[in-house]
């Protein structure tokens, strides 16, 4: 019995180390990626820059929705890559999250606007319904269904390894 307990004391921590090492070094493991599909919730929110209301039916069938805010430091880091995606022809809808309208508009004027349109979500109601926990977060949407949700900064590595395979698999943005 003593030998069994000694063996377990040694083997259990080794198994735990091996298990977490494999998870953390797996090439396709991205902690911020959620591949569960769900429908975009129904909503009615104002545009950030014009006096127009948007609903869930007002969007193209394929787009990225990027949750951002002027107070978000990581959103500033991510912004250059979003500009590149916009220049490459990707339709990006901005969801301005828990932000002051004038601050958000000033931020877009200062750093330029990668979004085809911006929805203002001052209370975070749509964001909450979509499972947002902070900013930035990005959703890949096709025909009203979210195919992937990424929490955190989208950069070239995340784009190439999380979003591009789903885009190719679903023949999007062609």
C-alpha positions in Angstrom: 0.0 0.0 0.0 2.9 2.4 0.9 4.4 1.7 -2.6 1.2 2.6 -4.3 0.8 5.9 -2.4 4.5 6.8 -3.2 4.0 6.0 -6.8 0.8 8.1 -7.0 2.6 11.0 -5.3 5.2 10.9 -8.0 3.1 10.0 -11.0 0.1 12.4 -10.5 2.2 15.6 -10.6 4.2 14.3 -13.6 0.9 13.4 -15.4 -0.4 17.0 -14.7 2.8 18.6 -16.0 2.7 16.4 -19.2 -1.0 17.2 -19.7 -0.6 21.0 -19.4 2.6 21.0 -21.5 0.7 19.3 -24.3 -2.2 21.7 -24.2 -0.1 24.8 -24.0 2.3 23.7 -26.8 -0.3 22.5 -29.2 -0.1 24.6 -32.4 -3.9 25.0 -32.8 -4.6 25.9 -29.2 -5.8 29.5 -28.8 -7.3 30.3 -25.4 -9.3 33.2 -26.8 -11.0 31.3 -29.6 -14.5 29.9 -29.2 -15.7 27.8 -32.2 -19.3 27.3 -30.9 -21.8 28.7 -33.5 -24.7 30.8 -32.4 -27.1 33.2 -34.0 -26.5 36.9 -33.7 -29.1 38.1 -31.2 -31.9 40.5 -32.2 -31.2 44.1 -31.4 -31.9 47.7 -32.2 -29.1 50.1 -31.5 -28.1 53.5 -32.9 -25.2 54.1 -35.2 -22.2 55.8 -33.7 -21.8 58.6 -36.2 -25.3 59.2 -37.7 -28.8 59.3 -36.5 -29.8 55.8 -37.7 -31.0 52.7 -35.9 -29.6 49.3 -36.8 -31.2 45.9 -36.3 -29.8 42.4 -36.7 -31.4 42.3 -40.2 -29.4 45.3 -41.5 -26.1 43.5 -42.3 -24.5 41.8 -45.2 -24.4 38.0 -45.1 -20.6 37.9 -44.3 -18.8 40.3 -42.0 -16.5 40.6 -39.0 -17.9 42.3 -36.0 -15.2 43.9 -33.9 -16.0 45.1 -30.3 -13.9 48.2 -29.5 -13.8 51.3 -27.3 -11.8 54.5 -27.1 -10.7 53.6 -23.6 -9.3 50.2 -24.7 -5.5 50.1 -25.0 -5.5 46.7 -26.8 -8.0 48.1 -29.3 -5.3 50.7 -30.3 -2.7 47.9 -30.7 -5.1 45.9 -32.8 -6.3 48.9 -34.9 -3.5 48.8 -37.5 -4.3 45.2 -38.4 -8.0 46.0 -38.7 -7.0 48.8 -41.2 -5.1 46.2 -43.2 -8.1 43.8 -43.2 -10.3 46.7 -44.3 -7.9 47.6 -47.1 -7.9 43.9 -48.2 -11.6 44.1 -48.7 -13.0 42.5 -45.5 -16.3 44.0 -44.3 -15.8 44.9 -40.6 -18.7 46.2 -38.5 -17.6 48.0 -35.4 -19.5 47.5 -32.1 -18.5 50.5 -29.9 -18.7 49.0 -26.4 -19.6 51.0 -23.2 -18.1 54.2 -24.6 -18.9 57.9 -24.8 -20.0 58.8 -28.4 -17.8 61.9 -28.6 -14.7 60.0 -27.3 -15.3 57.2 -29.8 -15.7 59.6 -32.7 -12.6 61.5 -31.7 -10.7 58.2 -31.6 -11.8 57.2 -35.1 -10.9 60.6 -36.4 -7.4 60.4 -34.9 -6.6 56.8 -35.9 -8.9 56.4 -39.0 -11.9 54.2 -39.4 -11.6 50.6 -40.5 -15.3 49.9 -40.1 -18.0 49.9 -42.8 -20.4 51.0 -40.0 -20.3 51.4 -36.3 -23.0 50.4 -33.8 -23.0 52.3 -30.5 -23.7 50.0 -27.6 -23.4 52.4 -24.6 -24.8 50.0 -22.0 -23.2 46.8 -23.5 -26.5 45.1 -24.0 -25.8 43.6 -27.4 -22.2 42.8 -26.3 -23.5 41.0 -23.3 -26.0 39.0 -25.4 -23.1 37.9 -27.6 -20.9 36.8 -24.7 -18.5 39.7 -24.7 -16.4 40.0 -21.5 -14.3 43.0 -22.6 -12.7 44.7 -25.5 -11.4 43.9 -28.1 -13.3 40.9 -29.2 -14.1 39.8 -32.8 -16.8 37.7 -34.3 -16.9 36.1 -37.8 -20.5 36.1 -39.0 -22.1 34.4 -42.0 -25.8 34.5 -42.7 -26.6 35.7 -39.2 -24.6 33.0 -37.5 -21.4 33.5 -35.5 -18.8 30.9 -36.7 -16.0 32.0 -34.4 -15.6 34.4 -31.5 -12.2 35.5 -30.5 -11.5 37.3 -27.2 -8.4 39.5 -27.4 -6.3 41.2 -30.0 -6.6 40.0 -33.6 -3.2 40.1 -35.3 -1.6 38.2 -38.2 -1.0 35.0 -36.2 -4.5 34.9 -34.8 -6.0 35.8 -38.2 -4.0 33.2 -40.1 -4.6 30.4 -37.6 -8.1 31.1 -36.2 -10.1 33.0 -38.8 -8.6 32.1 -42.2 -9.3 28.3 -41.9 -13.0 29.0 -41.0 -13.2 31.6 -43.9 -11.8 29.0 -46.4 -13.9 26.2 -45.1 -17.1 28.3 -45.5 -16.0 29.9 -48.8 -16.4 33.4 -47.4 -15.3 36.8 -48.7 -14.7 35.6 -52.3 
